[in-house]
Amino acid sequence: MRSFGYPVVDVELLQTVVARLPPTAVHRQKPKGLVQPNTKEVIVIELQQLINQLETVIGQGKRVPLSQSIMVDEEAVRRVIDQMRVSVPDIIKQAERTLGERDRIIAQANEEASRIVQMGREQATDMIEHHELVEDARRRAHEVVAEAEREAAGMRAEADSYALNSLASLGEHLAKIQREVQNGLSALQGR
């Protein structure tokens, strides 16, 4: 619907379009002083300026009596919309790059976490195996010591038995020699 050379714009529809823009597109950036803004900030500021221009065009429009519609300068609205069409794809590309970077960082973090978990498992396995080896060595050492003590006790018992038998045999032999010496002395004294 045209009136006096101006297109009629539905304010609610225009507000709906602006509301559907990404939140970063309408987020006001704080000035950074002399610091050079990055591309994302430039795009957000540019889009904010375009939205402000669109609001200005709407504010300059004339209300259509008995309706919610406003007559605006069609050329000014189209110019702002064309500029938005150029700016919004850049924002979308930046968002896609940001999401891609985020996904890459998450994947990298997951790989690192998996690697750390695997290393932890390997270390735990090594420690368990080392602990088991140490325990096996201790058990074997105790067994060897116990066996050596049994063998030593057996050897002592055998040595004691041998010494006892040898001393007993020697005692009997000495007793026999002593009897013979006594018999020899008695025979010599009786003469």
C-alpha positions in Angstrom: 0.0 0.0 0.0 1.5 3.4 -1.0 0.5 6.8 0.2 2.1 10.0 -1.0 5.0 8.2 -2.6 6.0 6.5 0.6 5.6 2.8 1.2 3.6 1.7 4.2 5.6 -0.3 6.7 4.1 -2.5 9.4 6.0 -1.4 12.6 5.3 -4.7 14.3 6.8 -6.7 11.4 9.8 -4.5 11.3 10.3 -4.9 15.1 10.0 -8.6 14.6 12.7 -8.6 12.0 15.0 -6.6 14.2 14.2 -8.9 17.2 15.2 -12.0 15.2 18.7 -10.7 14.5 21.4 -12.4 16.5 21.9 -11.1 20.1 25.4 -10.0 19.3 24.1 -7.9 16.4 22.2 -5.6 18.8 24.6 -5.8 21.7 26.1 -2.4 22.4 29.9 -2.5 22.5 31.9 -0.4 25.0 34.4 1.9 23.3 37.9 0.4 23.6 39.8 3.7 23.6 42.7 3.8 21.2 42.8 0.0 20.9 42.1 -1.2 17.3 38.7 -3.1 17.4 38.7 -6.6 16.0 36.5 -7.6 13.0 33.7 -8.9 15.2 33.4 -5.6 17.1 33.4 -3.7 13.8 30.6 -5.8 12.3 28.6 -5.6 15.5 29.0 -1.8 15.7 28.2 -1.5 12.0 25.0 -3.6 12.4 24.1 -1.6 15.5 24.5 1.6 13.4 22.3 0.1 10.6 19.6 -0.8 13.2 19.8 2.7 14.5 19.4 4.1 11.0 16.4 1.9 10.4 14.9 3.1 13.7 15.6 6.7 12.6 13.8 6.1 9.2 10.9 4.6 11.1 10.9 7.5 13.5 10.7 9.9 10.6 7.8 8.1 9.0 4.3 9.4 9.1 1.5 7.4 10.9 -1.4 6.2 8.8 -4.5 7.3 10.6 -6.6 4.6 12.3 -3.8 1.9 12.0 -0.5 0.7 13.4 1.2 1.4 10.1 3.7 4.1 9.3 4.6 5.5 5.9 8.4 5.6 5.5 10.9 6.6 2.8 11.1 3.4 0.7 14.6 4.2 -0.7 16.0 4.8 2.8 14.6 1.5 4.2 15.9 -0.4 1.2 19.3 1.1 1.5 19.5 0.1 5.2 18.2 -3.4 4.5 20.7 -3.8 1.7 23.5 -2.8 4.1 22.1 -5.3 6.6 22.2 -8.0 4.0 25.9 -7.4 3.5 26.7 -7.2 7.2 24.6 -10.1 8.5 26.4 -12.8 6.4 29.7 -11.5 7.8 28.4 -12.0 11.3 27.1 -15.4 10.4 30.5 -16.3 8.9 32.2 -15.1 12.1 29.8 -17.1 14.2 30.5 -20.2 12.1 34.2 -19.7 12.4 33.8 -19.2 16.2 31.7 -22.4 16.4 34.3 -24.2 14.3 37.1 -23.0 16.5 35.1 -24.0 19.6 34.5 -27.4 18.2 38.2 -27.8 17.4 39.2 -26.7 20.9 36.6 -29.1 22.5 37.9 -32.0 20.3 41.5 -31.1 21.2 40.6 -31.0 24.9 38.8 -34.3 24.6 41.8 -35.9 22.9 44.1 -34.5 25.6 41.7 -35.8 28.3 41.6 -39.2 26.8 45.4 -39.2 26.5 45.8 -38.2 30.2 43.3 -40.9 31.3 45.1 -43.5 29.2 48.4 -42.5 30.7 46.9 -42.7 34.2 45.6 -46.2 33.5 49.0 -47.3 32.2 50.7 -45.8 35.2 48.2 -47.5 37.5 48.7 -50.8 35.7 52.5 -50.4 35.9 52.3 -49.6 39.6 50.1 -52.6 40.2 52.4 -54.9 38.3 55.4 -53.4 40.0 53.6 -53.8 43.4 52.8 -57.4 42.4 56.4 -58.0 41.4 57.7 -56.6 44.7 55.2 -58.7 46.6 56.2 -61.8 44.7 59.9 -61.0 45.3 59.2 -60.6 49.0 57.2 -63.8 49.2 60.0 -65.7 47.4 62.6 -64.1 49.7 60.7 -65.2 52.7 60.3 -68.7 51.2 64.1 -68.9 50.5 65.0 -67.6 54.0 62.5 -70.1 55.6 63.9 -73.0 53.5 67.5 -72.0 54.3 66.6 -71.9 58.0 64.9 -75.3 57.8 68.0 -76.7 56.0 70.3 -75.0 58.5 68.3 -76.5 61.4 68.4 -79.9 59.7 72.2 -79.6 59.2 72.7 -78.5 62.8 70.6 -81.5 64.0 72.6 -83.8 61.8 75.9 -82.2 63.0 74.8 -82.5 66.6 73.8 -86.2 66.0 77.1 -86.9 64.3 79.0 -85.1 67.1 77.0 -87.0 69.8 77.6 -90.3 68.1 81.3 -89.5 67.5 81.8 -88.4 71.1 79.9 -91.4 72.4 82.0 -93.7 70.3 85.2 -91.9 71.3 84.0 -92.1 75.0 83.5 -95.8 74.6 86.9 -96.2 72.9 88.6 -94.1 75.6 86.8 -96.1 78.4 88.1 -99.3 76.7 91.6 -97.8 76.6 91.4 -96.7 80.1 90.3 -100.1 81.2 93.2 -101.6 79.4 95.6 -99.0 81.0 94.1 -99.8 84.4 94.5 -103.5 83.7 98.1 -102.9 82.6 98.8 -100.8 85.7 97.2 -103.4 88.0 99.2 -106.1 86.4 102.5 -104.2 86.8 101.8 -103.3 90.3 101.0 -106.9 91.3 104.3 -108.2 90.2 
